Amino acid sequence: LENNTYLLIGTDGASGKVFKLDASGNDLAGWPVSLPNTVLYKGLVTNKGRLALTGGISDGVSFLPYLAQLKISDGAAAVSPQTYPAGTLSRRLYYLAQTRDDGFILGGEDESGSTLFIRTNHLGQLIL
């Protein structure tokens, strides 16, 4: 990011975590941001200056595909996080790309190895 700052995403076992670090590796004020019950796999700085994050969120039984968008300035939610239909198998998203209209193409696979692709608008809402 600008001014030698960096974003680091990952999971600490129970929550997805997003760190904003300075060039020396120190957390910046207000960070890290914790996303409970999630695993995070990919992050992307969007055309709108947000951090889009994909992975999975636990419903207590399985993981649902998950997309969150955070403000890079302070880590607050930029839009409501989105989950997507998962059927009976756990599904997580490992691929994230932004489209020309600021929507997203999300991809992953379920536990059976079947490929999952999702197309959303700029708010992360499913486009059928």
MMTF fields as JSON, N, C-alpha, C and O atoms, coordinates in Angstrom:
{
  "mmtfVersion": "1.0.0",
  "mmtfProducer": "UNKNOWN",
  "numBonds": 511,
  "numAtoms": 512,
  "numGroups": 128,
  "numChains": 1,
  "numModels": 1,
  "chainsPerModel": [1],
  "groupsPerChain": [128],
  "chainIdList": ["A"],
  "bondAtomList": [4, 2, 8, 6, 12, 10, 16, 14, 20, 18, 24, 22, 28, 26, 32, 30, 36, 34, 40, 38, 44, 42, 48, 46, 52, 50, 56, 54, 60, 58, 64, 62, 68, 66, 72, 70, 76, 74, 80, 78, 84, 82, 88, 86, 92, 90, 96, 94, 100, 98, 104, 102, 108, 106, 112, 110, 116, 114, 120, 118, 124, 122, 128, 126, 132, 130, 136, 134, 140, 138, 144, 142, 148, 146, 152, 150, 156, 154, 160, 158, 164, 162, 168, 166, 172, 170, 176, 174, 180, 178, 184, 182, 188, 186, 192, 190, 196, 194, 200, 198, 204, 202, 208, 206, 212, 210, 216, 214, 220, 218, 224, 222, 228, 226, 232, 230, 236, 234, 240, 238, 244, 242, 248, 246, 252, 250, 256, 254, 260, 258, 264, 262, 268, 266, 272, 270, 276, 274, 280, 278, 284, 282, 288, 286, 292, 290, 296, 294, 300, 298, 304, 302, 308, 306, 312, 310, 316, 314, 320, 318, 324, 322, 328, 326, 332, 330, 336, 334, 340, 338, 344, 342, 348, 346, 352, 350, 356, 354, 360, 358, 364, 362, 368, 366, 372, 370, 376, 374, 380, 378, 384, 382, 388, 386, 392, 390, 396, 394, 400, 398, 404, 402, 408, 406, 412, 410, 416, 414, 420, 418, 424, 422, 428, 426, 432, 430, 436, 434, 440, 438, 444, 442, 448, 446, 452, 450, 456, 454, 460, 458, 464, 462, 468, 466, 472, 470, 476, 474, 480, 478, 484, 482, 488, 486, 492, 490, 496, 494, 500, 498, 504, 502, 508, 506],
  "bondOrderList": [1, 1, 1, 1, 1, 1, 1, 1, 1, 1, 1, 1, 1, 1, 1, 1, 1, 1, 1, 1, 1, 1, 1, 1, 1, 1, 1, 1, 1, 1, 1, 1, 1, 1, 1, 1, 1, 1, 1, 1, 1, 1, 1, 1, 1, 1, 1, 1, 1, 1, 1, 1, 1, 1, 1, 1, 1, 1, 1, 1, 1, 1, 1, 1, 1, 1, 1, 1, 1, 1, 1, 1, 1, 1, 1, 1, 1, 1, 1, 1, 1, 1, 1, 1, 1, 1, 1, 1, 1, 1, 1, 1, 1, 1, 1, 1, 1, 1, 1, 1, 1, 1, 1, 1, 1, 1, 1, 1, 1, 1, 1, 1, 1, 1, 1, 1, 1, 1, 1, 1, 1, 1, 1, 1, 1, 1, 1],
  "groupList": [{"groupName": "LEU", "atomNameList": ["N", "CA", "C", "O"], "elementList": ["N", "C", "C", "O"], "formalChargeList": [0, 0, 0, 0], "bondAtomList": [1, 0, 2, 1, 3, 2], "bondOrderList": [1, 1, 2], "singleLetterCode": "L", "chemCompType": "L-PEPTIDE LINKING"}, {"groupName": "GLU", "atomNameList": ["N", "CA", "C", "O"], "elementList": ["N", "C", "C", "O"], "formalChargeList": [0, 0, 0, 0], "bondAtomList": [1, 0, 2, 1, 3, 2], "bondOrderList": [1, 1, 2], "singleLetterCode": "E", "chemCompType": "L-PEPTIDE LINKING"}, {"groupName": "ASN", "atomNameList": ["N", "CA", "C", "O"], "elementList": ["N", "C", "C", "O"], "formalChargeList": [0, 0, 0, 0], "bondAtomList": [1, 0, 2, 1, 3, 2], "bondOrderList": [1, 1, 2], "singleLetterCode": "N", "chemCompType": "L-PEPTIDE LINKING"}, {"groupName": "THR", "atomNameList": ["N", "CA", "C", "O"], "elementList": ["N", "C", "C", "O"], "formalChargeList": [0, 0, 0, 0], "bondAtomList": [1, 0, 2, 1, 3, 2], "bondOrderList": [1, 1, 2], "singleLetterCode": "T", "chemCompType": "L-PEPTIDE LINKING"}, {"groupName": "TYR", "atomNameList": ["N", "CA", "C", "O"], "elementList": ["N", "C", "C", "O"], "formalChargeList": [0, 0, 0, 0], "bondAtomList": [1, 0, 2, 1, 3, 2], "bondOrderList": [1, 1, 2], "singleLetterCode": "Y", "chemCompType": "L-PEPTIDE LINKING"}, {"groupName": "ILE", "atomNameList": ["N", "CA", "C", "O"], "elementList": ["N", "C", "C", "O"], "formalChargeList": [0, 0, 0, 0], "bondAtomList": [1, 0, 2, 1, 3, 2], "bondOrderList": [1, 1, 2], "singleLetterCode": "I", "chemCompType": "L-PEPTIDE LINKING"}, {"groupName": "GLY", "atomNameList": ["N", "CA", "C", "O"], "elementList": ["N", "C", "C", "O"], "formalChargeList": [0, 0, 0, 0], "bondAtomList": [1, 0, 2, 1, 3, 2], "bondOrderList": [1, 1, 2], "singleLetterCode": "G", "chemCompType": "PEPTIDE LINKING"}, {"groupName": "ASP", "atomNameList": ["N", "CA", "C", "O"], "elementList": ["N", "C", "C", "O"], "formalChargeList": [0, 0, 0, 0], "bondAtomList": [1, 0, 2, 1, 3, 2], "bondOrderList": [1, 1, 2], "singleLetterCode": "D", "chemCompType": "L-PEPTIDE LINKING"}, {"groupName": "ALA", "atomNameList": ["N", "CA", "C", "O"], "elementList": ["N", "C", "C", "O"], "formalChargeList": [0, 0, 0, 0], "bondAtomList": [1, 0, 2, 1, 3, 2], "bondOrderList": [1, 1, 2], "singleLetterCode": "A", "chemCompType": "L-PEPTIDE LINKING"}, {"groupName": "SER", "atomNameList": ["N", "CA", "C", "O"], "elementList": ["N", "C", "C", "O"], "formalChargeList": [0, 0, 0, 0], "bondAtomList": [1, 0, 2, 1, 3, 2], "bondOrderList": [1, 1, 2], "singleLetterCode": "S", "chemCompType": "L-PEPTIDE LINKING"}, {"groupName": "LYS", "atomNameList": ["N", "CA", "C", "O"], "elementList": ["N", "C", "C", "O"], "formalChargeList": [0, 0, 0, 0], "bondAtomList": [1, 0, 2, 1, 3, 2], "bondOrderList": [1, 1, 2], "singleLetterCode": "K", "chemCompType": "L-PEPTIDE LINKING"}, {"groupName": "VAL", "atomNameList": ["N", "CA", "C", "O"], "elementList": ["N", "C", "C", "O"], "formalChargeList": [0, 0, 0, 0], "bondAtomList": [1, 0, 2, 1, 3, 2], "bondOrderList": [1, 1, 2], "singleLetterCode": "V", "chemCompType": "L-PEPTIDE LINKING"}, {"groupName": "PHE", "atomNameList": ["N", "CA", "C", "O"], "elementList": ["N", "C", "C", "O"], "formalChargeList": [0, 0, 0, 0], "bondAtomList": [1, 0, 2, 1, 3, 2], "bondOrderList": [1, 1, 2], "singleLetterCode": "F", "chemCompType": "L-PEPTIDE LINKING"}, {"groupName": "TRP", "atomNameList": ["N", "CA", "C", "O"], "elementList": ["N", "C", "C", "O"], "formalChargeList": [0, 0, 0, 0], "bondAtomList": [1, 0, 2, 1, 3, 2], "bondOrderList": [1, 1, 2], "singleLetterCode": "W", "chemCompType": "L-PEPTIDE LINKING"}, {"groupName": "PRO", "atomNameList": ["N", "CA", "C", "O"], "elementList": ["N", "C", "C", "O"], "formalChargeList": [0, 0, 0, 0], "bondAtomList": [1, 0, 2, 1, 3, 2], "bondOrderList": [1, 1, 2], "singleLetterCode": "P", "chemCompType": "L-PEPTIDE LINKING"}, {"groupName": "ARG", "atomNameList": ["N", "CA", "C", "O"], "elementList": ["N", "C", "C", "O"], "formalChargeList": [0, 0, 0, 0], "bondAtomList": [1, 0, 2, 1, 3, 2], "bondOrderList": [1, 1, 2], "singleLetterCode": "R", "chemCompType": "L-PEPTIDE LINKING"}, {"groupName": "GLN", "atomNameList": ["N", "CA", "C", "O"], "elementList": ["N", "C", "C", "O"], "formalChargeList": [0, 0, 0, 0], "bondAtomList": [1, 0, 2, 1, 3, 2], "bondOrderList": [1, 1, 2], "singleLetterCode": "Q", "chemCompType": "L-PEPTIDE LINKING"}, {"groupName": "HIS", "atomNameList": ["N", "CA", "C", "O"], "elementList": ["N", "C", "C", "O"], "formalChargeList": [0, 0, 0, 0], "bondAtomList": [1, 0, 2, 1, 3, 2], "bondOrderList": [1, 1, 2], "singleLetterCode": "H", "chemCompType": "L-PEPTIDE LINKING"}],
  "groupTypeList": [0, 1, 2, 2, 3, 4, 0, 0, 5, 6, 3, 7, 6, 8, 9, 6, 10, 11, 12, 10, 0, 7, 8, 9, 6, 2, 7, 0, 8, 6, 13, 14, 11, 9, 0, 14, 2, 3, 11, 0, 4, 10, 6, 0, 11, 3, 2, 10, 6, 15, 0, 8, 0, 3, 6, 6, 5, 9, 7, 6, 11, 9, 12, 0, 14, 4, 0, 8, 16, 0, 10, 5, 9, 7, 6, 8, 8, 8, 11, 9, 14, 16, 3, 4, 14, 8, 6, 3, 0, 9, 15, 15, 0, 4, 4, 0, 8, 16, 3, 15, 7, 7, 6, 12, 5, 0, 6, 6, 1, 7, 1, 9, 6, 9, 3, 0, 12, 5, 15, 3, 2, 17, 0, 6, 16, 0, 5, 0],
  "groupIdList": [1, 2, 3, 4, 5, 6, 7, 8, 9, 10, 11, 12, 13, 14, 15, 16, 17, 18, 19, 20, 21, 22, 23, 24, 25, 26, 27, 28, 29, 30, 31, 32, 33, 34, 35, 36, 37, 38, 39, 40, 41, 42, 43, 44, 45, 46, 47, 48, 49, 50, 51, 52, 53, 54, 55, 56, 57, 58, 59, 60, 61, 62, 63, 64, 65, 66, 67, 68, 69, 70, 71, 72, 73, 74, 75, 76, 77, 78, 79, 80, 81, 82, 83, 84, 85, 86, 87, 88, 89, 90, 91, 92, 93, 94, 95, 96, 97, 98, 99, 100, 101, 102, 103, 104, 105, 106, 107, 108, 109, 110, 111, 112, 113, 114, 115, 116, 117, 118, 119, 120, 121, 122, 123, 124, 125, 126, 127, 128],
  "secStructList": [7, 4, 4, 4, 7, 3, 3, 3, 3, 3, 3, 7, 1, 1, 3, 3, 3, 3, 3, 3, 3, 7, 6, 6, 1, 7, 5, 7, 6, 6, 7, 7, 3, 3, 3, 3, 6, 3, 3, 3, 3, 3, 3, 3, 3, 7, 6, 6, 1, 3, 3, 3, 3, 3, 3, 3, 3, 3, 7, 1, 1, 1, 3, 3, 3, 3, 3, 3, 3, 3, 3, 6, 6, 6, 7, 7, 5, 1, 1, 7, 7, 3, 3, 7, 7, 7, 6, 6, 1, 7, 3, 3, 3, 3, 3, 3, 3, 3, 7, 6, 6, 1, 7, 3, 3, 3, 3, 3, 3, 3, 6, 6, 7, 7, 3, 3, 3, 3, 3, 3, 7, 6, 6, 7, 7, 5, 7, 7],
  "xCoordList": [0.839, 0.0, 0.879, 2.104, 0.247, 0.989, 1.787, 1.484, 2.785, 3.612, 4.238, 4.334, 4.659, 5.321, 4.498, 5.04, 3.195, 2.343, 1.911, 1.858, 1.603, 1.289, 0.077, -0.183, -0.672, -1.781, -1.385, -0.797, -1.704, -1.418, -2.718, -3.338, -3.132, -4.356, -4.024, -3.039, -4.857, -4.667, -5.723, -6.745, -5.475, -6.425, -5.654, -4.595, -6.18, -5.495, -6.15, -5.926, -6.94, -7.607, -9.093, -9.878, -9.512, -10.932, -11.455, -12.665, -10.555, -10.976, -10.031, -8.833, -10.607, -9.776, -9.177, -9.827, -7.953, -7.277, -6.704, -6.186, -6.809, -6.207, -5.353, -5.833, -4.082, -3.136, -2.773, -2.659, -2.593, -2.028, -0.734, -0.729, 0.358, 1.688, 2.461, 2.27, 3.34, 4.25, 5.468, 5.547, 6.398, 7.564, 8.424, 9.179, 8.326, 9.092, 8.339, 8.868, 7.101, 6.307, 5.467, 4.944, 5.324, 4.511, 3.057, 2.776, 2.123, 0.694, 0.401, 0.94, -0.452, -0.907, -2.11, -2.768, -2.409, -3.503, -4.816, -5.131, -5.574, -6.863, -6.782, -7.807, -5.584, -5.39, -4.761, -4.116, -4.89, -5.536, -7.06, -7.615, -7.713, -9.156, -9.413, -8.785, -10.333, -10.678, -12.054, -12.987, -12.185, -13.457, -13.808, -13.317, -14.649, -14.928, -15.473, -16.23, -15.06, -15.538, -15.213, -15.902, -14.187, -13.837, -12.436, -11.587, -12.231, -10.897, -10.761, -11.698, -9.617, -9.392, -8.286, -7.248, -8.528, -7.546, -6.989, -5.799, -7.802, -7.339, -7.811, -8.876, -6.991, -7.348, -7.0, -6.08, -7.729, -7.544, -7.909, -8.983, -7.029, -7.372, -8.185, -7.715, -9.411, -10.343, -10.148, -9.41, -10.832, -10.825, -11.429, -11.158, -12.25, -12.887, -12.059, -12.519, -10.833, -9.959, -10.346, -10.058, -10.992, -11.367, -10.494, -9.834, -10.504, -9.862, -10.959, -11.731, -11.03, -11.984, -11.29, -10.132, -11.991, -11.444, -12.363, -13.58, -11.807, -12.612, -12.101, -10.949, -12.981, -12.666, -13.943, -14.79, -14.074, -15.269, -15.632, -14.777, -16.921, -17.388, -18.182, -18.991, -17.947, -18.586, -20.012, -20.282, -20.922, -22.296, -22.495, -23.627, -21.41, -21.452, -21.37, -21.045, -21.665, -21.632, -20.645, -19.856, -20.692, -19.823, -19.387, -19.747, -18.613, -18.186, -18.972, -19.127, -19.472, -20.157, -19.169, -18.325, -19.245, -18.41, -18.659, -19.797, -17.601, -17.667, -16.887, -15.789, -17.471, -16.806, -17.042, -18.181, -15.966, -16.062, -15.298, -14.352, -15.714, -14.999, -14.758, -15.698, -13.497, -13.111, -12.569, -12.018, -12.728, -12.083, -10.603, -10.259, -9.751, -8.313, -7.865, -6.883, -8.563, -8.155, -8.242, -7.336, -9.322, -9.499, -9.966, -10.143, -10.171, -10.583, -12.058, -12.499, -12.837, -14.284, -14.915, -14.374, -16.049, -16.767, -17.182, -17.764, -16.884, -17.272, -18.681, -19.438, -19.034, -20.379, -20.642, -19.722, -21.884, -22.211, -21.51, -21.505, -20.913, -20.307, -21.376, -22.549, -20.959, -21.887, -21.507, -20.328, -22.52, -22.338, -23.172, -24.084, -22.852, -23.487, -23.941, -23.372, -24.96, -25.478, -24.355, -23.497, -24.382, -23.303, -23.782, -22.95, -25.082, -25.54, -25.168, -25.165, -24.853, -24.571, -23.089, -22.71, -22.242, -20.799, -20.161, -20.645, -19.076, -18.338, -17.714, -17.133, -17.838, -17.247, -16.527, -16.995, -15.371, -14.581, -14.085, -13.912, -13.86, -13.426, -11.928, -11.414, -11.239, -9.787, -9.366, -8.187, -10.297, -9.97, -10.816, -11.993, -10.222, -10.905, -10.39, -9.186, -11.298, -10.939, -12.022, -13.193, -11.625, -12.592, -12.937, -12.079, -14.209, -14.676, -14.648, -14.462, -14.832, -14.786, -15.866, -15.693, -17.0, -18.074, -17.968, -18.946, -16.778, -16.452, -17.095, -17.059, -17.686, -18.173, -17.02, -15.854, -17.355, -16.336, -16.659, -17.824, -15.626, -15.696, -14.992, -13.83, -15.7, -15.178, -15.123, -16.02, -14.097, -13.984, -13.407, -12.697, -13.729, -13.221, -13.642, -13.936, -13.666, -14.16, -14.77, -14.443, -15.675, -16.284, -15.486, -14.478, -15.937, -15.191, -15.111, -14.232, -16.027, -15.986, -15.049, -14.84, -14.483, -13.576, -14.261, -13.608, -15.572, -16.291, -15.949, -15.802, -15.825, -15.483, -16.705, -17.826, -16.474, -17.516, -17.118, -16.046, -17.987, -17.774, -18.98, -20.12, -18.727, -19.785, -19.494, -18.349, -20.54, -20.436, -21.256, -22.411, -20.665, -21.381, -21.331, -20.563, -22.167, -22.069, -21.036, -20.356, -20.919, -19.909, -20.131, -19.201, -21.336, -21.641, -21.426, -21.585, -21.062, -20.875, -22.144, -22.158, -23.221, -24.499, -24.486, -24.027, -24.994, -25.02, -25.755, -26.852, -25.142, -25.8, -26.152, -25.277, -27.417, -27.862, -27.846, -28.19],
  "yCoordList": [-1.182, 0.0, 1.238, 1.143, 2.395, 3.647, 3.802, 3.162, 4.635, 4.988, 3.761, 3.707, 2.786, 1.597, 0.875, 0.42, 0.772, -0.024, -1.273, -1.289, -2.32, -3.62, -4.214, -3.94, -5.034, -5.794, -7.262, -7.77, -7.928, -9.339, -10.009, -9.582, -11.065, -11.766, -13.205, -13.771, -13.785, -15.17, -15.583, -14.913, -16.692, -17.244, -17.737, -18.35, -17.471, -17.908, -19.125, -19.392, -19.854, -21.05, -20.843, -21.713, -19.723, -19.474, -18.262, -18.103, -17.416, -16.179, -15.82, -16.097, -15.196, -14.585, -13.322, -12.632, -13.014, -11.814, -11.038, -11.607, -9.714, -8.822, -7.831, -7.135, -7.785, -6.869, -5.784, -6.047, -4.571, -3.49, -3.115, -2.7, -3.269, -3.124, -1.985, -1.668, -1.376, -0.391, -1.117, -2.343, -0.383, -0.98, -1.797, -2.662, -1.544, -2.294, -3.516, -4.271, -3.708, -4.852, -4.595, -5.537, -3.341, -2.99, -2.788, -2.222, -3.256, -3.028, -1.532, -0.8, -1.095, 0.286, 0.389, -0.615, 1.593, 1.813, 1.272, 1.494, 0.563, 0.015, -1.372, -1.982, -1.86, -3.16, -4.101, -3.6, -5.409, -6.177, -6.167, -5.836, -6.536, -6.719, -8.224, -8.992, -8.634, -10.043, -10.29, -9.525, -11.354, -11.756, -13.128, -14.144, -13.177, -14.417, -15.534, -15.3, -16.742, -17.975, -18.05, -18.752, -17.351, -17.366, -17.925, -17.902, -18.423, -18.685, -17.785, -17.663, -17.159, -16.234, -16.785, -17.235, -16.741, -17.27, -16.232, -16.268, -15.321, -14.337, -12.951, -12.772, -11.978, -10.589, -9.818, -10.19, -8.755, -7.948, -6.51, -6.251, -5.571, -4.158, -3.814, -3.972, -3.341, -3.107, -1.737, -0.892, -1.544, -0.249, 0.857, 2.037, 0.474, 1.439, 1.678, 2.348, 1.131, 1.344, 0.551, 0.968, -0.579, -1.456, -2.704, -2.987, -3.441, -4.738, -5.79, -5.937, -6.52, -7.625, -8.891, -9.132, -9.701, -10.92, -12.091, -11.969, -13.224, -14.418, -15.553, -15.566, -16.496, -17.686, -18.412, -18.64, -18.772, -19.466, -18.998, -18.553, -19.104, -18.77, -19.952, -20.535, -20.303, -21.465, -21.144, -20.107, -22.061, -21.964, -22.941, -23.187, -23.494, -24.452, -25.896, -26.787, -26.135, -27.487, -27.557, -28.497, -26.573, -26.554, -25.112, -24.203, -24.922, -23.581, -23.126, -23.875, -21.887, -21.267, -20.365, -19.747, -20.269, -19.307, -17.9, -17.538, -17.115, -15.848, -14.772, -15.019, -13.56, -12.382, -11.218, -10.922, -10.561, -9.357, -8.248, -8.508, -7.009, -5.85, -4.878, -4.432, -4.558, -3.66, -2.356, -2.317, -1.292, -0.027, -0.159, -0.587, 0.199, 0.095, 1.114, 0.884, 2.223, 3.266, 2.801, 3.082, 2.088, 1.736, 0.305, -0.072, -0.499, -1.884, -2.093, -3.229, -1.016, -1.153, -1.801, -1.723, -2.43, -3.037, -1.949, -0.94, -2.149, -1.19, -1.494, -0.579, -2.76, -3.233, -4.455, -4.973, -4.917, -6.105, -7.328, -7.524, -8.164, -9.412, -10.284, -10.233, -11.076, -11.916, -13.39, -13.741, -14.241, -15.685, -16.162, -15.469, -17.351, -17.86, -19.292, -19.988, -19.746, -21.107, -22.138, -22.069, -23.094, -24.074, -25.51, -26.413, -25.763, -27.144, -27.872, -27.27, -29.159, -29.954, -30.082, -30.565, -29.664, -29.816, -28.484, -27.422, -28.558, -27.334, -26.784, -27.524, -25.508, -24.845, -23.599, -22.879, -23.36, -22.168, -21.582, -22.293, -20.295, -19.586, -19.323, -18.781, -19.719, -19.565, -18.59, -18.252, -18.138, -17.293, -16.033, -16.091, -14.893, -13.61, -12.72, -12.49, -12.224, -11.272, -10.216, -10.49, -9.015, -7.936, -7.796, -7.948, -7.504, -7.337, -5.854, -4.991, -5.572, -4.18, -3.305, -2.091, -3.917, -3.143, -3.133, -2.848, -3.446, -3.442, -4.578, -4.573, -5.555, -6.763, -7.734, -7.366, -8.974, -9.972, -11.309, -11.671, -12.02, -13.426, -14.154, -13.878, -15.083, -15.837, -17.297, -17.79, -17.985, -19.393, -20.203, -19.688, -21.482, -22.413, -23.813, -24.105, -24.67, -26.018, -26.546, -26.097, -27.524, -28.122, -29.348, -29.68, -30.019, -31.163, -32.336, -33.188, -32.387, -33.479, -33.156, -33.989, -31.939, -31.542, -30.844, -30.49, -30.639, -29.929, -28.444, -27.863, -27.836, -26.426, -25.563, -25.898, -24.462, -23.515, -22.144, -21.638, -21.532, -20.163, -19.325, -19.771, -18.105, -17.184, -15.841, -15.39, -15.193, -13.854, -12.928, -13.226, -11.781, -10.837, -9.426, -9.137, -8.561, -7.137, -6.494, -7.198, -5.178, -4.478, -4.578, -4.345, -4.917, -5.089, -6.529, -6.84, -7.412, -8.811, -9.624, -10.799, -9.008, -9.722, -10.618, -10.225, -11.818, -12.844, -12.369, -11.817, -12.587, -12.329, -13.682, -14.516, -13.89, -15.183, -15.187, -16.194],
  "zCoordList": [0.0, 0.0, 0.0, -0.082, 0.092, 0.109, 1.398, 2.405, 1.362, 2.527, 3.204, 4.43, 2.405, 2.951, 4.013, 5.02, 3.788, 4.66, 3.902, 2.672, 4.666, 4.084, 4.765, 5.936, 4.028, 4.588, 4.61, 3.655, 5.688, 5.853, 6.295, 7.269, 5.575, 5.942, 6.314, 5.841, 7.165, 7.562, 8.559, 8.711, 9.239, 10.191, 11.403, 11.26, 12.602, 13.82, 14.459, 15.639, 13.72, 14.232, 14.423, 14.047, 14.994, 15.232, 14.468, 14.308, 14.001, 13.354, 12.221, 12.27, 11.197, 10.175, 10.761, 11.546, 10.391, 10.894, 9.733, 8.773, 9.84, 8.866, 9.644, 10.539, 9.282, 9.904, 8.902, 7.705, 9.393, 8.594, 9.294, 10.452, 8.567, 9.157, 8.513, 7.339, 9.306, 8.733, 8.169, 8.241, 7.619, 6.96, 7.921, 7.477, 9.227, 10.215, 10.744, 11.56, 10.278, 10.726, 11.953, 12.548, 12.349, 13.518, 13.113, 12.056, 13.961, 13.721, 13.754, 14.584, 12.849, 12.886, 13.802, 14.076, 14.28, 15.218, 14.648, 13.479, 15.482, 15.081, 14.456, 14.154, 14.265, 13.641, 14.658, 15.579, 14.57, 13.518, 13.642, 14.69, 12.551, 12.507, 12.553, 11.824, 13.407, 13.548, 12.942, 13.186, 12.154, 11.56, 12.147, 11.655, 13.19, 13.917, 13.025, 12.083, 13.358, 12.705, 11.227, 10.487, 10.777, 9.359, 9.145, 10.036, 7.944, 7.42, 6.205, 5.416, 6.047, 4.938, 4.049, 4.532, 2.729, 1.788, 0.829, 0.517, 0.36, -0.631, -0.247, 0.343, -0.599, -0.425, -1.686, -2.414, -1.941, -3.142, -2.817, -2.273, -3.143, -3.032, -4.269, -5.396, -4.055, -5.156, -5.79, -5.283, -6.917, -7.602, -6.741, -6.961, -5.758, -4.864, -3.6, -2.676, -3.556, -2.416, -1.182, -0.06, -1.375, -0.274, -0.314, -1.314, 0.786, 0.815, 0.762, 1.71, -0.345, -0.473, 0.001, -0.34, 0.785, 1.375, 1.096, 1.242, 0.699, 0.494, 1.36, 1.793, 1.596, 2.371, 2.704, 1.841, 3.963, 4.421, 5.813, 6.578, 6.134, 7.478, 7.997, 7.276, 9.251, 9.845, 10.269, 10.875, 9.934, 10.434, 11.59, 12.006, 12.107, 13.196, 12.725, 13.509, 11.435, 10.875, 9.717, 9.62, 8.854, 7.683, 7.435, 8.183, 6.383, 6.008, 4.794, 3.829, 4.843, 3.716, 2.994, 3.644, 1.662, 0.936, 1.475, 1.772, 1.599, 2.313, 1.574, 1.075, 1.507, 0.95, 1.896, 2.256, 2.295, 3.112, 2.408, 1.664, 2.648, 2.118, 3.268, 3.926, 3.499, 4.58, 4.027, 2.927, 4.796, 4.466, 4.814, 5.915, 3.901, 4.153, 5.191, 5.897, 5.292, 6.234, 7.682, 8.467, 8.062, 9.472, 9.732, 10.89, 8.694, 8.865, 9.104, 9.283, 9.112, 9.307, 8.074, 6.971, 8.276, 7.152, 6.174, 6.573, 4.895, 3.855, 3.366, 3.043, 3.309, 2.967, 3.842, 4.476, 3.88, 4.671, 4.104, 2.889, 4.967, 4.481, 3.816, 4.185, 2.839, 2.094, 2.248, 2.267, 2.355, 2.265, 1.09, 0.637, 0.603, -0.608, -0.376, 0.465, -1.106, -0.909, -1.002, -1.882, -0.075, -0.028, -0.144, -0.234, -0.148, -0.196, 1.077, 2.151, 0.982, 2.167, 2.45, 3.516, 1.528, 1.711, 2.063, 1.672, 2.803, 3.116, 1.846, 1.052, 1.668, 0.5, 0.968, 1.85, 0.355, 0.663, -0.635, -1.625, -0.628, -1.824, -1.764, -0.786, -2.829, -2.911, -4.008, -4.11, -4.819, -5.967, -5.897, -5.54, -6.237, -6.173, -7.29, -7.404, -8.107, -9.163, -9.241, -8.978, -9.601, -9.766, -11.24, -12.109, -11.511, -12.879, -13.256, -12.399, -14.533, -15.007, -14.396, -14.289, -13.987, -13.371, -11.84, -11.148, -11.317, -9.89, -9.109, -7.879, -9.801, -9.144, -8.944, -9.084, -8.617, -8.339, -8.995, -9.16, -9.359, -9.708, -8.575, -8.274, -7.952, -6.828, -7.224, -7.909, -6.806, -7.151, -6.014, -5.15, -6.036, -5.033, -5.405, -6.564, -4.412, -4.648, -3.365, -2.266, -3.532, -2.351, -1.936, -2.559, -0.884, -0.355, -1.327, -1.196, -2.306, -3.285, -4.448, -5.329, -4.45, -5.52, -6.674, -7.655, -6.576, -7.633, -7.595, -6.519, -8.763, -8.872, -8.576, -8.961, -7.896, -7.534, -8.064, -7.732, -8.896, -9.357, -8.984, -9.113, -8.521, -8.121, -8.763, -8.78, -9.297, -9.866, -9.005, -8.7, -8.594, -7.736, -8.314, -9.231, -7.756, -8.078, -7.141, -6.395, -7.178, -6.391, -4.885, -4.114, -4.452, -3.033, -2.575, -1.395, -3.519, -3.196, -3.283, -2.915, -3.769, -3.877, -5.105, -6.178, -4.929, -5.954, -7.211, -7.125, -8.372, -9.654, -10.247, -10.481, -10.484, -11.031, -12.533, -13.151]
}
